[in-house]
Amino acid sequence: MCKGLHEPGGPYRCSDDMQVNYDRALTTLRSRSEQKGEAAQRLSALTELIAARPDAGGTALQSDQRLARLRLSQAEAAEAAAWKSLAHASRERDATPRGLAQLALLLGDARDRGDGDLSISVRARVDQALARMDDEARVRQGRRREGARAPKPFVHEIVPRGTVTPSPFDDLARRDGVAVIAKVYYSKGPGARQVRVFRFVAAEPKPRMVEFTIDDPAPTAASILAERARQAAAHGASTAQPGTPLTQDRRRALKAHEHLVRLFGESGANEYVAAARSTSPDADSARVRR
């Protein structure tokens, strides 16, 4: 639930509400643009008609032309206001977990295509969103400490998609529309992160998401997926028979497999586990804590 600046637990913007606001602003902009186009066509038609009739001076046509110019001016102003509202809604959406993940996905795609201009533009939006989310987290933390502005409890980051040395998981993350954002808890060590892994599916209105903690000072989306898959593969989470002892390692494997299924479905999870088995015989070195 979204919370205002002066509400308990605020300021906080929820992803769902900010997406609704963005969609509403986009719909309004499209409507205003259509209205401007219609007004421009009306003015153009009248202008051509008057030009074809030199004796039309002082007639109702010229009155209609003046009215058409006024309507076009009003439509242009309305469209400009709609663009401004959309830009505001976009910034509000960017500074939410889902919005930040969408930016991470867009940034990864731009870099894969070598689109430097788009990468710079998206990176600027990312930096603005991160700064805002971090500052608001600090405000919320300060209020829990009797109103004082406390040190930042964590900082947000987007996790890069792949590594310098490609692996099958780089291709899988790219193919499946995976984006990862994280909260970095420096007070708990350089690698302590709470990550949210999003998978964006075109046919679904909301992305799929799982959340867990890792201990990795330089994670990538590919490495995080690889560790989840290795955890599941290490103790046969998808193949063990009923009655298998539920050890701590077994619980971790089951949780990792559950995360993969929530993101990719049963067959997709099995594909990730198979990739882990083919690339890492020693799966006991998994870094994911839970």
N, C-alpha and C positions, 0 to 999 in steps of 0.2 A: 504494500500500500504506500502511495506517495505521502510524504509528510512535508509540511511547510517549514520555513525557517524557524518559526517560533513555536512549533508543535513539538511535544516530547518525541525524541528519537529523530527529529529532523535536523537539517534538511536532507531529504532523501527522495529521489525520483525512481519510481518503479518502471521497469521495462515495458510492461503492458500498457500503462496509461500514456507513457511518452510515445509509444508506437501509434496508439489511437490518435493522439494529438497530431502527430506527423501525417498520418493518413488523411485526417480531416483537412489539414492545411493544404495538402497536395490536391485533394479533390476541389477545394475552393479555388486554388490557383488555376486548375484546368478549366473550371467554369468561367472564371474571370477572363482567361485567355480566349475562350470561345466567344464570349460577349464582345471582347475587343475586336476579334476578327469579323464578327457580324456587323459591328458598328463601322469598321473600316470599309467593308463591302458596300454597305448602305451609302456611305459618303462617296465612294468611288463611282457608284452607279448614278447618283444624282449629278455629280460633277460631269460625267460623260454625257448625260442627258441634256444638261444646260449648255455644254459646249456644242452639241448638235443643234441647238435651237438658239441662235443669236438674239432672237426677239423675245427671249424669256425674261429679260430684265424686269425686276419689280413684280414678278409673278410669284405664285405660291411655291414654285420649285426652288427659288432662291431662299425663301423662308425655310423650306424643308432642309436645304443645304446647310444653313446656319445651325439649325437644330441638330443635324447629323454631326456637324463639327463638335458641338457641345457634348453630344452623347459619346463621341469617340474620345474626347478629352477626359470625360468622366470614367470611361472604361479603362483608359490607360492608367489613370490614377489608381483605380481599383486593382488593376493587375499588379502595379508596383507595390501596393500595400500587401497583396497576397504573397508576392515574392519575399517581402520582408518577414511576414508571418511564417512562411515556410523555412526561411533561414533560421529563425528563432527556434522553431520546432525541431529542426535538424540538430542544432546545438544541444537542445535539451535531451533528445534521443541519444546523441553520441555519448553523453555523460551518464550512461546506465550500463550495467553489465552486458546486456544483449547488444546495445548500440556499439559498445567498445569492441565486442566480438565481431560484429559486422564490419567495422573499420579494419580489424586485423585481417579478416578474410579478403577485403578489398585491397589492402596494402600488399598482401602476399600475392594476389593475382597480378597486380600492377608490376611488382618486381619480377615475377616469372615472365611477363611479357616484355620486360625491359622498358616499360613506360615511365621514364623519369619524371615527366611533368606531373602525371597522376600520383606517383609515389610521393613527391614533395607536397602536393595538395593534401593527400590523405594523412601524411605524417603530421602536418600542421594541425589537422582536426584531431588526430590522436593525442598530440601534446596538450592541446587545449582541454580535451576531455579528461585526460589523466590529471592535469593540474586541478581541475575543478573537483573531481571525485576525491582526490587526496585532501584538498582543503576542507571539503565538507565532512570527510571522515574525521579530520582533526577537530572540527567544531563539535561533532557528536561526542567524541571522546572527552573533550573538555567539559561538556555539560554533565557528563557522568562524574566528573571530578569537581563538582560544586561550582560550575560555571567558568573555571579557568581554562585558558587555551592550552591544552596539553600537547606534549610532543606527539608527532604522528604515530599512531599505533601500527600502521603499515603503509605501504605505498602500492598503488596499482601499477600493473605493467601488462603489455601485450606480449605474448610468447611467440617468437618467430616460428615460421612453419617448419623449416628444414635445417639441415646441417651442411657444413662445407663438404663432408663426405656423404654422398647420397646413399640412402638405404631404401628397401622396399616400402618402408613406412612413410617416407617422403611422398612417394607416388600415391600411396593409399590416402594420406591426409589431404592431398591436393584433389584427388578424384572424389572423395567423399564430402568435400566442403567443410573441413574441420578447422575451427579457430579456437584458440586458447587464450584466456586472460588469467591473471593471477594477482593475489595479494601477497606481497613480500613482507615477511615479519623479520626484520633485521635483528631485533632483540633476541630472537630464538636461534640465530645462526645465519650465515650467508645463503644457505640453500633452503631455508624454511619457507615454503610457499603453500598457499591454499589455492588450488587451480580449479577453474571452471572450464570444462571442455564442451564446446558447442558443435553441433553438426547441423548445418543448414540444408534442408531438403526443399527443393523448389515447390513440390506439391503440398507442403505442409505449412500452415499459417505461422507456427512457432517452431523455433529450432529445438532439437533435442539437446539435453544438457545433463551432465553429471558433475559432481563436485567432490574433491578429495584433497588430501595433503600429500606433498612430496618433500624430499630433501635433495635438492639439486641446484647448485649455484648457477648453472647455465642451461636451462631446459629448452627444448624445442617441442613443437606439437608432435613431431615424429618420434622424438625420444620418449615423450610421455605415453604415447600410444604403444610404443614398443615395450615399455616397462609394464604397462597394464597387461599386454598380451603375454609377456614372459611370466608374470605372476600367475596368470590363468593357466599357462602351459606347464609351469613347473610342477604343479601338484594335480594336474589332470582335472581341472574344475568342470570341464564339459564332458568328461568321459568316465569319471569315477562311478563305481557301483554303489547302490544304497548300502548303508551301514559302514561306509568308510569312516574311520575315526576323525572327529572334528577337532584337529589340532589348530594352533594359532596360524600356522602357515596355510593350512587348509581353508580357514576362514578368510584369510587375505586373498587366496586364489578364487574363492567363490565370489567375493566382493568385486574383484577385478573382472571376472567373467560377467557378472551382473552389469557392471558399467559398460562393457563392450556390447552386450545384448541391447541395453537401453539406447545406445548410440546407433548401432548398425544392424540390429536384428540378430536372430540366432545364426543364420548362414553367414552374415557379415562378421560376427564375432569369431566364428570358426575359421574364417579366412585370415583374420588377424593372428589367431593362435597358431595357425599353420605357418604363417610368415615368421613368427617368433621362433618356432621350432627349427625352421630351416636356416635361420641366421644366427641363432645363439644356443648352442648345445648346453651351455651352462647357464640355466635360467635362475640359479639361486642368488645371483648378484643383483637382483632387482632392488631399485632404490626407493620404490614407493612404500611408505609406511603403512598406509591403510587406504 
